[in-house]
């Protein structure tokens, strides 16, 4: 006997018969006595947070009220690109393929040149 399990509520997807309790439609009805209005209970933690907020005011908020926040933030102009201004590195050499290596002295430049050829 073949049972079409894809559309039947009495049988699961493997063909086993389900328990009848799963098919019952009795649901718990809503009771008005279950509803309890929300009561906002302020805790001591909330009171401590409020006291701390009054005592330690935000630097940003104070600066925005004074109008000095824009001065503190600094300009938004374009930055200069960073450039090496020291005297230690004399140049850049290519060791292998596109591996750039800083050259500090003449001896190091000669060593890098020998490694590329040899």
Backbone as XML, in Angstrom:
<?xml version="1.0"?>
<chain id="A" units="angstrom">
  <residue number="1" name="UNK">
    <atom name="N" x="0.849" y="-1.171" z="0.000"/>
    <atom name="CA" x="0.000" y="0.000" z="0.000"/>
    <atom name="C" x="0.893" y="1.232" z="0.000"/>
  </residue>
  <residue number="2" name="UNK">
    <atom name="N" x="0.634" y="2.137" z="-0.930"/>
    <atom name="CA" x="1.431" y="3.360" z="-1.059"/>
    <atom name="C" x="0.697" y="4.520" z="-0.396"/>
  </residue>
  <residue number="3" name="UNK">
    <atom name="N" x="1.430" y="5.250" z="0.471"/>
    <atom name="CA" x="0.855" y="6.412" z="1.144"/>
    <atom name="C" x="1.581" y="7.653" z="0.649"/>
  </residue>
  <residue number="4" name="UNK">
    <atom name="N" x="0.822" y="8.623" z="0.182"/>
    <atom name="CA" x="1.415" y="9.857" z="-0.295"/>
    <atom name="C" x="1.795" y="10.692" z="0.934"/>
  </residue>
  <residue number="5" name="UNK">
    <atom name="N" x="3.074" y="10.663" z="1.293"/>
    <atom name="CA" x="3.515" y="11.319" z="2.523"/>
    <atom name="C" x="3.759" y="12.804" z="2.351"/>
  </residue>
  <residue number="6" name="UNK">
    <atom name="N" x="3.814" y="13.294" z="1.119"/>
    <atom name="CA" x="4.109" y="14.711" z="0.918"/>
    <atom name="C" x="2.920" y="15.600" z="1.257"/>
  </residue>
  <residue number="7" name="UNK">
    <atom name="N" x="1.700" y="15.045" z="1.231"/>
    <atom name="CA" x="0.529" y="15.866" z="1.483"/>
    <atom name="C" x="-0.247" y="15.405" z="2.714"/>
  </residue>
  <residue number="8" name="UNK">
    <atom name="N" x="0.182" y="14.375" z="3.370"/>
    <atom name="CA" x="-0.556" y="13.834" z="4.491"/>
    <atom name="C" x="-0.038" y="14.416" z="5.800"/>
  </residue>
  <residue number="9" name="UNK">
    <atom name="N" x="-0.953" y="14.734" z="6.698"/>
    <atom name="CA" x="-0.565" y="15.212" z="8.018"/>
    <atom name="C" x="-0.415" y="14.059" z="8.996"/>
  </residue>
  <residue number="10" name="UNK">
    <atom name="N" x="-0.981" y="12.910" z="8.664"/>
    <atom name="CA" x="-0.929" y="11.780" z="9.569"/>
    <atom name="C" x="0.396" y="11.011" z="9.486"/>
  </residue>
  <residue number="11" name="UNK">
    <atom name="N" x="1.166" y="11.205" z="8.409"/>
    <atom name="CA" x="2.412" y="10.484" z="8.214"/>
    <atom name="C" x="3.547" y="11.489" z="8.014"/>
  </residue>
  <residue number="12" name="UNK">
    <atom name="N" x="4.740" y="11.169" z="8.541"/>
    <atom name="CA" x="5.885" y="12.065" z="8.356"/>
    <atom name="C" x="6.535" y="11.785" z="7.007"/>
  </residue>
  <residue number="13" name="UNK">
    <atom name="N" x="7.647" y="12.479" z="6.710"/>
    <atom name="CA" x="8.271" y="12.365" z="5.394"/>
    <atom name="C" x="8.901" y="10.998" z="5.152"/>
  </residue>
  <residue number="14" name="UNK">
    <atom name="N" x="9.086" y="10.182" z="6.195"/>
    <atom name="CA" x="9.670" y="8.854" z="6.049"/>
    <atom name="C" x="8.614" y="7.754" z="6.016"/>
  </residue>
  <residue number="15" name="UNK">
    <atom name="N" x="7.347" y="8.108" z="6.088"/>
    <atom name="CA" x="6.279" y="7.131" z="6.002"/>
    <atom name="C" x="5.791" y="6.627" z="7.341"/>
  </residue>
  <residue number="16" name="UNK">
    <atom name="N" x="6.385" y="7.069" z="8.442"/>
    <atom name="CA" x="5.927" y="6.623" z="9.757"/>
    <atom name="C" x="4.693" y="7.404" z="10.160"/>
  </residue>
  <residue number="17" name="UNK">
    <atom name="N" x="3.795" y="6.736" z="10.848"/>
    <atom name="CA" x="2.574" y="7.384" z="11.279"/>
    <atom name="C" x="2.874" y="8.292" z="12.457"/>
  </residue>
  <residue number="18" name="UNK">
    <atom name="N" x="2.370" y="9.500" z="12.399"/>
    <atom name="CA" x="2.590" y="10.461" z="13.470"/>
    <atom name="C" x="1.675" y="10.172" z="14.636"/>
  </residue>
  <residue number="19" name="UNK">
    <atom name="N" x="2.097" y="10.656" z="15.804"/>
    <atom name="CA" x="1.248" y="10.524" z="16.976"/>
    <atom name="C" x="0.075" y="11.473" z="16.834"/>
  </residue>
  <residue number="20" name="UNK">
    <atom name="N" x="-1.036" y="11.100" z="17.423"/>
    <atom name="CA" x="-2.246" y="11.908" z="17.251"/>
    <atom name="C" x="-2.175" y="13.208" z="18.036"/>
  </residue>
  <residue number="21" name="UNK">
    <atom name="N" x="-1.298" y="13.273" z="19.027"/>
    <atom name="CA" x="-1.188" y="14.492" z="19.814"/>
    <atom name="C" x="-0.694" y="15.653" z="18.947"/>
  </residue>
  <residue number="22" name="UNK">
    <atom name="N" x="0.146" y="15.361" z="17.957"/>
    <atom name="CA" x="0.686" y="16.417" z="17.111"/>
    <atom name="C" x="-0.373" y="16.987" z="16.167"/>
  </residue>
  <residue number="23" name="UNK">
    <atom name="N" x="-1.447" y="16.251" z="15.953"/>
    <atom name="CA" x="-2.488" y="16.726" z="15.049"/>
    <atom name="C" x="-3.581" y="17.507" z="15.769"/>
  </residue>
  <residue number="24" name="UNK">
    <atom name="N" x="-3.566" y="17.502" z="17.084"/>
    <atom name="CA" x="-4.637" y="18.185" z="17.811"/>
    <atom name="C" x="-4.514" y="19.697" z="17.612"/>
  </residue>
  <residue number="25" name="UNK">
    <atom name="N" x="-5.632" y="20.353" z="17.531"/>
    <atom name="CA" x="-5.660" y="21.790" z="17.251"/>
    <atom name="C" x="-5.943" y="22.611" z="18.486"/>
  </residue>
  <residue number="26" name="UNK">
    <atom name="N" x="-5.964" y="21.981" z="19.644"/>
    <atom name="CA" x="-6.263" y="22.746" z="20.856"/>
    <atom name="C" x="-5.070" y="23.618" z="21.198"/>
  </residue>
  <residue number="27" name="UNK">
    <atom name="N" x="-5.319" y="24.905" z="21.291"/>
    <atom name="CA" x="-4.278" y="25.859" z="21.625"/>
    <atom name="C" x="-4.733" y="26.642" z="22.843"/>
  </residue>
  <residue number="28" name="UNK">
    <atom name="N" x="-3.764" y="27.170" z="23.541"/>
    <atom name="CA" x="-4.081" y="27.944" z="24.732"/>
    <atom name="C" x="-4.735" y="29.245" z="24.319"/>
  </residue>
  <residue number="29" name="UNK">
    <atom name="N" x="-5.862" y="29.543" z="24.910"/>
    <atom name="CA" x="-6.567" y="30.771" z="24.571"/>
    <atom name="C" x="-5.999" y="31.932" z="25.360"/>
  </residue>
  <residue number="30" name="UNK">
    <atom name="N" x="-6.096" y="33.098" z="24.797"/>
    <atom name="CA" x="-5.582" y="34.317" z="25.418"/>
    <atom name="C" x="-6.462" y="34.692" z="26.602"/>
  </residue>
  <residue number="31" name="UNK">
    <atom name="N" x="-5.841" y="34.981" z="27.702"/>
    <atom name="CA" x="-6.557" y="35.383" z="28.894"/>
    <atom name="C" x="-6.149" y="36.811" z="29.235"/>
  </residue>
  <residue number="32" name="UNK">
    <atom name="N" x="-7.095" y="37.675" z="29.463"/>
    <atom name="CA" x="-6.787" y="39.078" z="29.757"/>
    <atom name="C" x="-6.031" y="39.228" z="31.069"/>
  </residue>
  <residue number="33" name="UNK">
    <atom name="N" x="-6.145" y="38.277" z="31.946"/>
    <atom name="CA" x="-5.443" y="38.364" z="33.220"/>
    <atom name="C" x="-3.945" y="38.120" z="33.058"/>
  </residue>
  <residue number="34" name="UNK">
    <atom name="N" x="-3.541" y="37.520" z="31.923"/>
    <atom name="CA" x="-2.123" y="37.289" z="31.679"/>
    <atom name="C" x="-1.382" y="38.583" z="31.371"/>
  </residue>
  <residue number="35" name="UNK">
    <atom name="N" x="-2.073" y="39.584" z="30.855"/>
    <atom name="CA" x="-1.437" y="40.840" z="30.475"/>
    <atom name="C" x="-1.114" y="41.667" z="31.708"/>
  </residue>
  <residue number="36" name="UNK">
    <atom name="N" x="0.138" y="42.097" z="31.805"/>
    <atom name="CA" x="0.552" y="42.965" z="32.900"/>
    <atom name="C" x="1.192" y="44.199" z="32.293"/>
  </residue>
  <residue number="37" name="UNK">
    <atom name="N" x="0.738" y="45.373" z="32.667"/>
    <atom name="CA" x="1.327" y="46.590" z="32.092"/>
    <atom name="C" x="2.780" y="46.754" z="32.530"/>
  </residue>
  <residue number="38" name="UNK">
    <atom name="N" x="3.571" y="47.388" z="31.672"/>
    <atom name="CA" x="4.994" y="47.596" z="31.936"/>
    <atom name="C" x="5.164" y="48.661" z="33.008"/>
  </residue>
  <residue number="39" name="UNK">
    <atom name="N" x="5.962" y="48.338" z="33.985"/>
    <atom name="CA" x="6.268" y="49.282" z="35.051"/>
    <atom name="C" x="7.763" y="49.552" z="34.996"/>
  </residue>
  <residue number="40" name="UNK">
    <atom name="N" x="8.105" y="50.815" z="34.834"/>
    <atom name="CA" x="9.509" y="51.184" z="34.730"/>
    <atom name="C" x="10.091" y="51.330" z="36.132"/>
  </residue>
  <residue number="41" name="UNK">
    <atom name="N" x="10.866" y="50.381" z="36.528"/>
    <atom name="CA" x="11.520" y="50.433" z="37.829"/>
    <atom name="C" x="12.937" y="50.950" z="37.641"/>
  </residue>
  <residue number="42" name="UNK">
    <atom name="N" x="13.200" y="52.124" z="38.172"/>
    <atom name="CA" x="14.536" y="52.690" z="38.080"/>
    <atom name="C" x="15.424" y="51.980" z="39.085"/>
  </residue>
  <residue number="43" name="UNK">
    <atom name="N" x="16.525" y="51.525" z="38.621"/>
    <atom name="CA" x="17.454" y="50.840" z="39.493"/>
    <atom name="C" x="18.514" y="51.810" z="39.986"/>
  </residue>
  <residue number="44" name="UNK">
    <atom name="N" x="19.271" y="51.381" z="40.948"/>
    <atom name="CA" x="20.342" y="52.230" z="41.464"/>
    <atom name="C" x="21.427" y="52.433" z="40.415"/>
  </residue>
  <residue number="45" name="UNK">
    <atom name="N" x="21.573" y="51.475" z="39.516"/>
    <atom name="CA" x="22.551" y="51.616" z="38.457"/>
    <atom name="C" x="22.180" y="52.775" z="37.535"/>
  </residue>
  <residue number="46" name="UNK">
    <atom name="N" x="20.889" y="52.903" z="37.218"/>
    <atom name="CA" x="20.442" y="54.018" z="36.388"/>
    <atom name="C" x="20.706" y="55.351" z="37.077"/>
  </residue>
  <residue number="47" name="UNK">
    <atom name="N" x="20.479" y="55.401" z="38.381"/>
    <atom name="CA" x="20.722" y="56.635" z="39.125"/>
    <atom name="C" x="22.210" y="56.966" z="39.159"/>
  </residue>
  <residue number="48" name="UNK">
    <atom name="N" x="23.051" y="55.958" z="39.301"/>
    <atom name="CA" x="24.491" y="56.189" z="39.289"/>
    <atom name="C" x="24.962" y="56.696" z="37.933"/>
  </residue>
  <residue number="49" name="UNK">
    <atom name="N" x="24.409" y="56.143" z="36.862"/>
    <atom name="CA" x="24.788" y="56.586" z="35.517"/>
    <atom name="C" x="24.386" y="58.032" z="35.271"/>
  </residue>
  <residue number="50" name="UNK">
    <atom name="N" x="23.206" y="58.420" z="35.746"/>
    <atom name="CA" x="22.777" y="59.812" z="35.594"/>
    <atom name="C" x="23.671" y="60.755" z="36.371"/>
  </residue>
  <residue number="51" name="UNK">
    <atom name="N" x="24.016" y="60.368" z="37.589"/>
    <atom name="CA" x="24.892" y="61.209" z="38.410"/>
    <atom name="C" x="26.269" y="61.338" z="37.777"/>
  </residue>
  <residue number="52" name="UNK">
    <atom name="N" x="26.771" y="60.263" z="37.198"/>
    <atom name="CA" x="28.076" y="60.309" z="36.550"/>
    <atom name="C" x="28.032" y="61.174" z="35.299"/>
  </residue>
  <residue number="53" name="UNK">
    <atom name="N" x="26.931" y="61.108" z="34.552"/>
    <atom name="CA" x="26.799" y="61.926" z="33.352"/>
    <atom name="C" x="26.774" y="63.407" z="33.704"/>
  </residue>
  <residue number="54" name="UNK">
    <atom name="N" x="26.170" y="63.762" z="34.838"/>
    <atom name="CA" x="26.152" y="65.165" z="35.261"/>
    <atom name="C" x="27.529" y="65.600" z="35.750"/>
  </residue>
  <residue number="55" name="UNK">
    <atom name="N" x="28.211" y="64.709" z="36.462"/>
    <atom name="CA" x="29.503" y="65.066" z="37.026"/>
    <atom name="C" x="30.589" y="65.148" z="35.954"/>
  </residue>
  <residue number="56" name="UNK">
    <atom name="N" x="30.649" y="64.150" z="35.075"/>
    <atom name="CA" x="31.668" y="64.112" z="34.036"/>
    <atom name="C" x="31.011" y="64.399" z="32.691"/>
  </residue>
  <residue number="57" name="UNK">
    <atom name="N" x="30.995" y="65.654" z="32.329"/>
    <atom name="CA" x="30.341" y="66.050" z="31.080"/>
    <atom name="C" x="31.237" y="65.691" z="29.900"/>
  </residue>
  <residue number="58" name="UNK">
    <atom name="N" x="30.608" y="65.496" z="28.779"/>
    <atom name="CA" x="31.327" y="65.124" z="27.580"/>
    <atom name="C" x="32.110" y="66.329" z="27.053"/>
  </residue>
  <residue number="59" name="UNK">
    <atom name="N" x="33.385" y="66.123" z="26.762"/>
    <atom name="CA" x="34.233" y="67.193" z="26.249"/>
    <atom name="C" x="33.725" y="67.643" z="24.885"/>
  </residue>
  <residue number="60" name="UNK">
    <atom name="N" x="33.305" y="66.688" z="24.069"/>
    <atom name="CA" x="32.826" y="67.021" z="22.735"/>
    <atom name="C" x="31.565" y="67.869" z="22.806"/>
  </residue>
  <residue number="61" name="UNK">
    <atom name="N" x="30.625" y="67.501" z="23.666"/>
    <atom name="CA" x="29.380" y="68.267" z="23.769"/>
    <atom name="C" x="29.648" y="69.683" z="24.261"/>
  </residue>
  <residue number="62" name="UNK">
    <atom name="N" x="30.547" y="69.814" z="25.245"/>
    <atom name="CA" x="30.881" y="71.147" z="25.752"/>
    <atom name="C" x="31.539" y="71.989" z="24.672"/>
  </residue>
  <residue number="63" name="UNK">
    <atom name="N" x="32.448" y="71.393" z="23.905"/>
    <atom name="CA" x="33.131" y="72.133" z="22.843"/>
    <atom name="C" x="32.163" y="72.525" z="21.736"/>
  </residue>
  <residue number="64" name="UNK">
    <atom name="N" x="31.180" y="71.674" z="21.453"/>
    <atom name="CA" x="30.197" y="72.015" z="20.424"/>
    <atom name="C" x="29.320" y="73.174" z="20.871"/>
  </residue>
  <residue number="65" name="UNK">
    <atom name="N" x="28.999" y="73.235" z="22.182"/>
    <atom name="CA" x="28.205" y="74.347" z="22.702"/>
    <atom name="C" x="28.985" y="75.657" z="22.622"/>
  </residue>
  <residue number="66" name="UNK">
    <atom name="N" x="30.283" y="75.589" z="22.938"/>
    <atom name="CA" x="31.125" y="76.788" z="22.905"/>
    <atom name="C" x="31.443" y="77.232" z="21.486"/>
  </residue>
  <residue number="67" name="UNK">
    <atom name="N" x="31.388" y="76.333" z="20.547"/>
    <atom name="CA" x="31.765" y="76.647" z="19.173"/>
    <atom name="C" x="33.235" y="76.410" z="18.916"/>
  </residue>
  <residue number="68" name="UNK">
    <atom name="N" x="33.949" y="75.847" z="19.870"/>
    <atom name="CA" x="35.381" y="75.604" z="19.702"/>
    <atom name="C" x="35.672" y="74.205" z="19.174"/>
  </residue>
  <residue number="69" name="UNK">
    <atom name="N" x="34.649" y="73.420" z="18.901"/>
    <atom name="CA" x="34.868" y="72.046" z="18.424"/>
    <atom name="C" x="35.516" y="72.042" z="17.048"/>
  </residue>
  <residue number="70" name="UNK">
    <atom name="N" x="35.141" y="72.981" z="16.208"/>
    <atom name="CA" x="35.711" y="73.035" z="14.861"/>
    <atom name="C" x="37.194" y="73.384" z="14.946"/>
  </residue>
  <residue number="71" name="UNK">
    <atom name="N" x="37.564" y="74.246" z="15.874"/>
    <atom name="CA" x="38.967" y="74.611" z="16.044"/>
    <atom name="C" x="39.779" y="73.436" z="16.563"/>
  </residue>
  <residue number="72" name="UNK">
    <atom name="N" x="39.197" y="72.636" z="17.461"/>
    <atom name="CA" x="39.897" y="71.479" z="18.010"/>
    <atom name="C" x="40.079" y="70.383" z="16.967"/>
  </residue>
  <residue number="73" name="UNK">
    <atom name="N" x="39.111" y="70.240" z="16.078"/>
    <atom name="CA" x="39.149" y="69.160" z="15.106"/>
    <atom name="C" x="40.267" y="69.358" z="14.092"/>
  </residue>
  <residue number="74" name="UNK">
    <atom name="N" x="40.676" y="70.584" z="13.860"/>
    <atom name="CA" x="41.745" y="70.842" z="12.900"/>
    <atom name="C" x="41.189" y="70.977" z="11.500"/>
  </residue>
  <residue number="75" name="UNK">
    <atom name="N" x="42.060" y="71.317" z="10.585"/>
    <atom name="CA" x="41.634" y="71.519" z="9.198"/>
    <atom name="C" x="41.398" y="70.208" z="8.495"/>
  </residue>
  <residue number="76" name="UNK">
    <atom name="N" x="40.657" y="70.286" z="7.425"/>
    <atom name="CA" x="40.385" y="69.088" z="6.645"/>
    <atom name="C" x="41.051" y="69.174" z="5.284"/>
  </residue>
  <residue number="77" name="UNK">
    <atom name="N" x="42.092" y="70.001" z="5.202"/>
    <atom name="CA" x="42.800" y="70.156" z="3.931"/>
    <atom name="C" x="43.596" y="68.918" z="3.573"/>
  </residue>
  <residue number="78" name="UNK">
    <atom name="N" x="44.162" y="68.929" z="2.370"/>
    <atom name="CA" x="44.920" y="67.783" z="1.883"/>
    <atom name="C" x="46.269" y="67.709" z="2.592"/>
  </residue>
  <residue number="79" name="UNK">
    <atom name="N" x="46.641" y="66.524" z="3.040"/>
    <atom name="CA" x="47.920" y="66.329" z="3.700"/>
    <atom name="C" x="49.034" y="66.236" z="2.666"/>
  </residue>
  <residue number="80" name="UNK">
    <atom name="N" x="50.232" y="66.585" z="3.107"/>
    <atom name="CA" x="51.390" y="66.409" z="2.245"/>
    <atom name="C" x="51.759" y="64.935" z="2.208"/>
  </residue>
  <residue number="81" name="UNK">
    <atom name="N" x="52.201" y="64.472" z="1.055"/>
    <atom name="CA" x="52.582" y="63.066" z="0.954"/>
    <atom name="C" x="53.901" y="62.866" z="1.692"/>
  </residue>
  <residue number="82" name="UNK">
    <atom name="N" x="54.049" y="61.769" z="2.427"/>
    <atom name="CA" x="55.286" y="61.552" z="3.195"/>
    <atom name="C" x="56.475" y="61.295" z="2.266"/>
  </residue>
  <residue number="83" name="UNK">
    <atom name="N" x="57.606" y="61.952" z="2.564"/>
    <atom name="CA" x="58.826" y="61.798" z="1.771"/>
    <atom name="C" x="59.985" y="61.545" z="2.720"/>
  </residue>
  <residue number="84" name="UNK">
    <atom name="N" x="60.932" y="60.741" z="2.275"/>
    <atom name="CA" x="62.106" y="60.440" z="3.082"/>
    <atom name="C" x="63.066" y="61.619" z="2.998"/>
  </residue>
  <residue number="85" name="UNK">
    <atom name="N" x="63.436" y="62.165" z="4.148"/>
    <atom name="CA" x="64.322" y="63.331" z="4.176"/>
    <atom name="C" x="65.644" y="63.020" z="4.856"/>
  </residue>
  <residue number="86" name="UNK">
    <atom name="N" x="65.891" y="61.772" z="5.233"/>
    <atom name="CA" x="67.121" y="61.402" z="5.927"/>
    <atom name="C" x="68.277" y="61.185" z="4.977"/>
  </residue>
  <residue number="87" name="UNK">
    <atom name="N" x="69.428" y="60.835" z="5.544"/>
    <atom name="CA" x="70.633" y="60.622" z="4.735"/>
    <atom name="C" x="71.125" y="59.184" z="4.802"/>
  </residue>
  <residue number="88" name="UNK">
    <atom name="N" x="70.461" y="58.308" z="5.546"/>
    <atom name="CA" x="70.927" y="56.929" z="5.702"/>
    <atom name="C" x="70.758" y="56.128" z="4.413"/>
  </residue>
  <residue number="89" name="UNK">
    <atom name="N" x="69.603" y="56.143" z="3.808"/>
    <atom name="CA" x="69.327" y="55.360" z="2.603"/>
    <atom name="C" x="69.757" y="56.167" z="1.387"/>
  </residue>
  <residue number="90" name="UNK">
    <atom name="N" x="70.657" y="55.555" z="0.568"/>
    <atom name="CA" x="71.150" y="56.254" z="-0.623"/>
    <atom name="C" x="70.294" y="55.977" z="-1.853"/>
  </residue>
  <residue number="91" name="UNK">
    <atom name="N" x="69.609" y="54.844" z="-1.868"/>
    <atom name="CA" x="68.786" y="54.523" z="-3.019"/>
    <atom name="C" x="68.032" y="53.229" z="-2.817"/>
  </residue>
  <residue number="92" name="UNK">
    <atom name="N" x="67.388" y="52.774" z="-3.893"/>
    <atom name="CA" x="66.612" y="51.539" z="-3.849"/>
    <atom name="C" x="67.096" y="50.649" z="-4.990"/>
  </residue>
  <residue number="93" name="UNK">
    <atom name="N" x="67.362" y="49.378" z="-4.681"/>
    <atom name="CA" x="67.812" y="48.419" z="-5.684"/>
    <atom name="C" x="66.776" y="47.309" z="-5.809"/>
  </residue>
  <residue number="94" name="UNK">
    <atom name="N" x="66.835" y="46.607" z="-6.948"/>
    <atom name="CA" x="65.938" y="45.479" z="-7.166"/>
    <atom name="C" x="66.729" y="44.201" z="-6.987"/>
  </residue>
  <residue number="95" name="UNK">
    <atom name="N" x="66.371" y="43.404" z="-5.984"/>
    <atom name="CA" x="67.117" y="42.186" z="-5.676"/>
    <atom name="C" x="66.664" y="41.038" z="-6.576"/>
  </residue>
  <residue number="96" name="UNK">
    <atom name="N" x="65.390" y="40.715" z="-6.572"/>
    <atom name="CA" x="64.876" y="39.582" z="-7.349"/>
    <atom name="C" x="63.492" y="39.946" z="-7.855"/>
  </residue>
  <residue number="97" name="UNK">
    <atom name="N" x="63.326" y="39.883" z="-9.137"/>
    <atom name="CA" x="62.075" y="40.267" z="-9.792"/>
    <atom name="C" x="61.713" y="41.695" z="-9.392"/>
  </residue>
  <residue number="98" name="UNK">
    <atom name="N" x="60.643" y="41.916" z="-8.656"/>
    <atom name="CA" x="60.264" y="43.289" z="-8.299"/>
    <atom name="C" x="60.412" y="43.546" z="-6.813"/>
  </residue>
  <residue number="99" name="UNK">
    <atom name="N" x="61.378" y="42.870" z="-6.162"/>
    <atom name="CA" x="61.613" y="43.040" z="-4.738"/>
    <atom name="C" x="62.525" y="44.241" z="-4.524"/>
  </residue>
  <residue number="100" name="UNK">
    <atom name="N" x="61.959" y="45.352" z="-4.052"/>
    <atom name="CA" x="62.740" y="46.569" z="-3.820"/>
    <atom name="C" x="63.455" y="46.476" z="-2.484"/>
  </residue>
  <residue number="101" name="UNK">
    <atom name="N" x="64.782" y="46.799" z="-2.491"/>
    <atom name="CA" x="65.611" y="46.726" z="-1.299"/>
    <atom name="C" x="66.299" y="48.068" z="-1.109"/>
  </residue>
  <residue number="102" name="UNK">
    <atom name="N" x="66.274" y="48.622" z="0.113"/>
    <atom name="CA" x="66.967" y="49.891" z="0.319"/>
    <atom name="C" x="68.490" y="49.691" z="0.321"/>
  </residue>
  <residue number="103" name="UNK">
    <atom name="N" x="69.210" y="50.618" z="-0.316"/>
    <atom name="CA" x="70.664" y="50.571" z="-0.362"/>
    <atom name="C" x="71.195" y="51.621" z="0.600"/>
  </residue>
  <residue number="104" name="UNK">
    <atom name="N" x="72.062" y="51.166" z="1.551"/>
    <atom name="CA" x="72.569" y="52.075" z="2.570"/>
    <atom name="C" x="73.955" y="52.606" z="2.196"/>
  </residue>
  <residue number="105" name="UNK">
    <atom name="N" x="74.819" y="51.764" z="1.630"/>
    <atom name="CA" x="76.159" y="52.223" z="1.257"/>
    <atom name="C" x="76.560" y="51.618" z="-0.079"/>
  </residue>
  <residue number="106" name="UNK">
    <atom name="N" x="77.753" y="52.003" z="-0.566"/>
    <atom name="CA" x="78.215" y="51.545" z="-1.879"/>
    <atom name="C" x="78.510" y="50.056" z="-1.890"/>
  </residue>
  <residue number="107" name="UNK">
    <atom name="N" x="79.063" y="49.527" z="-0.796"/>
    <atom name="CA" x="79.382" y="48.103" z="-0.730"/>
    <atom name="C" x="78.111" y="47.261" z="-0.865"/>
  </residue>
  <residue number="108" name="UNK">
    <atom name="N" x="77.042" y="47.690" z="-0.232"/>
    <atom name="CA" x="75.776" y="46.957" z="-0.323"/>
    <atom name="C" x="75.235" y="46.978" z="-1.746"/>
  </residue>
  <residue number="109" name="UNK">
    <atom name="N" x="75.403" y="48.091" z="-2.439"/>
    <atom name="CA" x="74.955" y="48.180" z="-3.827"/>
    <atom name="C" x="75.731" y="47.210" z="-4.706"/>
  </residue>
  <residue number="110" name="UNK">
    <atom name="N" x="77.066" y="47.082" z="-4.458"/>
    <atom name="CA" x="77.878" y="46.150" z="-5.234"/>
    <atom name="C" x="77.462" y="44.709" z="-4.955"/>
  </residue>
  <residue number="111" name="UNK">
    <atom name="N" x="77.196" y="44.397" z="-3.690"/>
    <atom name="CA" x="76.773" y="43.044" z="-3.331"/>
    <atom name="C" x="75.458" y="42.675" z="-4.016"/>
  </residue>
  <residue number="112" name="UNK">
    <atom name="N" x="74.527" y="43.584" z="-4.036"/>
    <atom name="CA" x="73.229" y="43.321" z="-4.685"/>
    <atom name="C" x="73.430" y="43.117" z="-6.176"/>
  </residue>
  <residue number="113" name="UNK">
    <atom name="N" x="74.318" y="43.898" z="-6.796"/>
    <atom name="CA" x="74.587" y="43.762" z="-8.233"/>
    <atom name="C" x="75.206" y="42.409" z="-8.548"/>
  </residue>
  <residue number="114" name="UNK">
    <atom name="N" x="76.096" y="41.914" z="-7.693"/>
    <atom name="CA" x="76.735" y="40.592" z="-7.910"/>
    <atom name="C" x="75.715" y="39.477" z="-7.775"/>
  </residue>
  <residue number="115" name="UNK">
    <atom name="N" x="74.801" y="39.605" z="-6.829"/>
    <atom name="CA" x="73.796" y="38.558" z="-6.620"/>
    <atom name="C" x="72.863" y="38.449" z="-7.821"/>
  </residue>
  <residue number="116" name="UNK">
    <atom name="N" x="72.607" y="39.535" z="-8.502"/>
    <atom name="CA" x="71.688" y="39.486" z="-9.643"/>
    <atom name="C" x="72.337" y="38.784" z="-10.828"/>
  </residue>
  <residue number="117" name="UNK">
    <atom name="N" x="73.662" y="39.004" z="-10.995"/>
    <atom name="CA" x="74.330" y="38.412" z="-12.163"/>
    <atom name="C" x="74.786" y="36.977" z="-11.908"/>
  </residue>
  <residue number="118" name="UNK">
    <atom name="N" x="75.107" y="36.665" z="-10.692"/>
    <atom name="CA" x="75.784" y="35.422" z="-10.420"/>
    <atom name="C" x="74.923" y="34.319" z="-10.030"/>
  </residue>
</chain>
